[in-house]
């Protein structure tokens, strides 16, 4: 019996047949490019997977150097030769990178190069396996982008909640200061020096109020009055203001689509947002001056620039500069509150935060794109009237002035902040009213259900457990005709349940308080 017959009976394939079967197996693999290289890097074999992935037929590539699979940049740096040297020295090289097909297109490859030695340890060549992982890389990138977008969303939401809470507490402090200053101003009328100091302090309160409003804007808790807005009219209507902010060193260019749908937004807040973006573009140029563009077009969502934005039609309002731009690290933090690249005292770091909050609260998005030495583009995406929420019907404001009620009123004042409540009580009493103070919503509701008479309810909105809305509901049930003033710095107040209720933004001064009381009394008959 011959050797081949003995090997067959023992289940061992003869060497020649084994080589043939292995070669056929390798040639039949279509998902991997598997081929041999000579010690110099010349292609010595070629399987069907290599032909499918790289596009070359065996006759076109065998005998040529494998460096032509690399990009021109990698060839210039000697990457192909370096990989062979590493494989020869270490036995194996594994890497990923861009590779080039026969038609010039590129794909992302996972590459393994193994050293092949003979029985005496001499280098015979290399076995090379290449896999096209372009789709896997794209999927991984998309997953990472989705994770980053989720992280950014959660971060901004968390910062927004923190900022909103800070603004609420800050408003309460300003409220106490404002009320105390109003009282001091009336009780020390003759001292000009003291009056000057009080005026300076009141100016500080106003600046603090503006800062608080920007914080609330970022937190999406500012009070908005959305209505249909023609962006072209809005931009041209504030052209003088923009020109004044830019000065003679800057050239302003505008470009709008031929037909722009109206958007649903608070026009005054949008003017502030646009002015913020223009001033940021101006400051980016420094003293040199330059060109700033305001553009607008109509775009449909979903869109690659704004993943997660609700389906519909949007107007994209853009402010573009060609200044120094921002690197990725700065761009990632640009809309964070209190982050600024300007010098000390030259910015609060709340400008872009306010724009971000306005866009989000208007059911749109702020998108920032920037490159160093190229410039920055800020896009505000706003829903059009056709796809946005219906514009609310704003109440008509009476043309005739509302006069203050005659005589003292019995007022139930409610606020959970003792500091605010005590100064508010003192201010109301100084205005001639009789005040009952309640430091919680529960206590206020208990008093409303009692027998004491009240001419007006003045309650804070944001309180623990029960809010000013709960107090107002209790007042409507127990005292249907009682005038109500609801005070808060927040926009999220369920006012639709209470027609005729008077709103009062915090912090307020004596004049604001008197006007709110007068309007509440005028719109509701006394009980």
Secondary structure, 3 states (H helix, E strand, C coil): CCHHHHHHHCCCCCHHHHHHHHHHHHHHCCCCEEEEECCCCEECCCCHHHHHHHCCCHHHHCCCEHHHHECHHHHHCCHHHHHHHHHHHHCEEEEEEEEECCCCCEEEEEEEEEEEECCCCCEEEEEEEEEECHHHHHHHHHHHHHHHHHHHHHHHHHHHHHHHHHHHHHHHHHHHHHHHHHHHHHHCCCCHHHHHHHHHHHHHHHHHHHHHHHHHHHCCCCCCCCEEECHHHHHHHCHHHHHHHHCCCEEEEEEECCCCCCEEECHHHHHHHHHHHHHHHHHHHCCCCEEEEEEEEEEEECCCCCCCCCCEEEEEEEEEECCCCCCHHHHHHCCCCCCCCCCCCCCCCCHHHHHHHHHHHCCCEEEEEEECCCEEEEEEEEEECCCCCCCCCCCCCCCCCCCCCCCCCEEEEECCCHHHHHHHHHHHHHCCCEEEEECCHHHHHHHHCCCCCCCEEEEECCCCCCCHHHHHHHHHHHCCCCEEEEEECCCCCCHHHCCCCEEEECCCCHHHHHHHHHHHHHHCCCC
